[in-house]
Amino acid sequence: MIDLSRKHHKTLELIFSRPVSSNIKWTDIESLFIALGAELSEREGSRVGVKLFGERHVFHRPHSSPDTDKGAVASIRKWFSENGVEP
């Protein structure tokens, strides 16, 4: 696994916490994606494309709050698990 900073480890732990955390800042998740080697691309509206593990996923950036919604966190957790990324 890639050597992650303490902040990235904390974000990864929050992604895998149970119950699903509703207070993970989207900017922290984007930073973790980049640390894992992802390519990010701007899409329509508030969408962001993430190319990682040879796959492309599209997520919605939160608007009124900087926190990522629980559905997106669960999706990211599943995607990471399927590709061997865990805290």
ZIFENVEN-V27712 format. One record per residue. RES is the residue in three letters. SS is DSSP state (hx for helix, st for strand, lp for the rest). PHI is phi as a letter, one per 40 degrees, with the letter a starting at -180 (999 if undefined). D_LAST is the distance of its C-alpha to the last C-alpha in Angstrom with 1 decimal. Layout:
res=RES ss=SS phi=PHI d_last=D_LAST
res=RES ss=SS phi=PHI d_last=D_LAST
This chain:
res=MET ss=lp phi=999 d_last=10.3
res=ILE ss=lp phi=c d_last=11.6
res=ASP ss=lp phi=c d_last=11.7
res=LEU ss=lp phi=b d_last=10.3
res=SER ss=lp phi=c d_last=12.1
res=ARG ss=hx phi=d d_last=11.2
res=LYS ss=hx phi=c d_last=12.0
res=HIS ss=hx phi=c d_last=9.8
res=HIS ss=hx phi=c d_last=6.7
res=LYS ss=hx phi=c d_last=8.5
res=THR ss=hx phi=c d_last=9.2
res=LEU ss=hx phi=c d_last=5.9
res=GLU ss=hx phi=c d_last=5.6
res=LEU ss=hx phi=c d_last=9.2
res=ILE ss=hx phi=c d_last=9.0
res=PHE ss=hx phi=c d_last=7.5
res=SER ss=lp phi=c d_last=9.8
res=ARG ss=lp phi=b d_last=13.0
res=PRO ss=lp phi=c d_last=15.6
res=VAL ss=lp phi=d d_last=14.7
res=SER ss=lp phi=c d_last=14.8
res=SER ss=lp phi=b d_last=18.0
res=ASN ss=lp phi=b d_last=17.7
res=ILE ss=lp phi=b d_last=15.3
res=LYS ss=st phi=c d_last=17.6
res=TRP ss=hx phi=d d_last=18.1
res=THR ss=hx phi=c d_last=18.7
res=ASP ss=hx phi=c d_last=15.2
res=ILE ss=hx phi=c d_last=13.9
res=GLU ss=hx phi=c d_last=16.7
res=SER ss=hx phi=c d_last=15.7
res=LEU ss=hx phi=c d_last=12.2
res=PHE ss=hx phi=d d_last=14.1
res=ILE ss=hx phi=c d_last=16.4
res=ALA ss=hx phi=c d_last=14.1
res=LEU ss=lp phi=c d_last=12.8
res=GLY ss=lp phi=h d_last=16.6
res=ALA ss=lp phi=c d_last=17.7
res=GLU ss=st phi=b d_last=21.4
res=LEU ss=st phi=b d_last=22.2
res=SER ss=st phi=b d_last=25.7
res=GLU ss=st phi=c d_last=27.7
res=ARG ss=lp phi=b d_last=29.1
res=GLU ss=lp phi=d d_last=31.8
res=GLY ss=lp phi=f d_last=31.5
res=SER ss=lp phi=c d_last=28.1
res=ARG ss=st phi=c d_last=26.3
res=VAL ss=st phi=b d_last=24.0
res=GLY ss=st phi=c d_last=23.4
res=VAL ss=st phi=b d_last=20.2
res=LYS ss=st phi=b d_last=20.6
res=LEU ss=st phi=a d_last=17.4
res=PHE ss=lp phi=f d_last=17.0
res=GLY ss=lp phi=g d_last=20.8
res=GLU ss=st phi=b d_last=20.8
res=ARG ss=st phi=b d_last=22.0
res=HIS ss=st phi=b d_last=21.0
res=VAL ss=st phi=b d_last=22.9
res=PHE ss=st phi=b d_last=21.6
res=HIS ss=st phi=c d_last=23.8
res=ARG ss=lp phi=c d_last=23.4
res=PRO ss=lp phi=c d_last=24.1
res=HIS ss=lp phi=b d_last=27.7
res=SER ss=lp phi=c d_last=28.9
res=SER ss=lp phi=b d_last=25.6
res=PRO ss=lp phi=c d_last=22.9
res=ASP ss=st phi=c d_last=20.3
res=THR ss=lp phi=c d_last=18.7
res=ASP ss=lp phi=c d_last=20.1
res=LYS ss=hx phi=c d_last=18.3
res=GLY ss=hx phi=c d_last=19.3
res=ALA ss=hx phi=c d_last=17.8
res=VAL ss=hx phi=c d_last=14.4
res=ALA ss=hx phi=c d_last=14.7
res=SER ss=hx phi=c d_last=15.9
res=ILE ss=hx phi=c d_last=13.1
res=ARG ss=hx phi=d d_last=10.5
res=LYS ss=hx phi=c d_last=12.9
res=TRP ss=hx phi=c d_last=13.5
res=PHE ss=hx phi=c d_last=10.0
res=SER ss=hx phi=d d_last=9.8
res=GLU ss=hx phi=c d_last=13.3
res=ASN ss=lp phi=b d_last=12.5
res=GLY ss=lp phi=g d_last=9.8
res=VAL ss=lp phi=b d_last=7.0
res=GLU ss=lp phi=a d_last=3.8
res=PRO ss=lp phi=c d_last=0.0
